[in-house]
C-alpha cells in the first residue's frame, strides 16, 4: 500500500507538475537544474523541518556544481 502521508502527496504533486512542465518547455530540465539550488535556499527560510535535509542537499549540490575548477 503506498504511503499517503503529506510527504508522499507532495512528491506526487511535484512529479506531476514537473512532468507537465517539461513536456511544454524545451529547455525545462536544464532550467530546472539551474534554479533548483536557488529556490531550495529560499525555501529553507520557510522552516519546513520535513524538507530541510533535502533542501540543504540541493543547495550544496548547486554550490559544488558552480565552483570553478581548481587552478
C-alpha positions, 0 to 999 in steps of 0.5 A, spaced: 500 500 500 503 506 498 504 511 503 499 517 503 502 521 508 503 529 506 510 527 504 508 522 499 502 527 496 507 532 495 512 528 491 506 526 487 504 533 486 511 535 484 512 529 479 506 531 476 507 538 475 514 537 473 512 532 468 507 537 465 512 542 465 517 539 461 513 536 456 511 544 454 518 547 455 524 545 451 529 547 455 525 545 462 530 540 465 536 544 464 532 550 467 530 546 472 537 544 474 539 551 474 534 554 479 533 548 483 539 550 488 536 557 488 529 556 490 531 550 495 535 556 499 529 560 499 525 555 501 529 553 507 527 560 510 520 557 510 522 552 516 519 546 513 523 541 518 520 535 513 524 538 507 530 541 510 535 535 509 533 535 502 533 542 501 540 543 504 542 537 499 540 541 493 543 547 495 550 544 496 549 540 490 548 547 486 554 550 490 559 544 488 556 544 481 558 552 480 565 552 483 570 553 478 575 548 477 581 548 481 587 552 478 
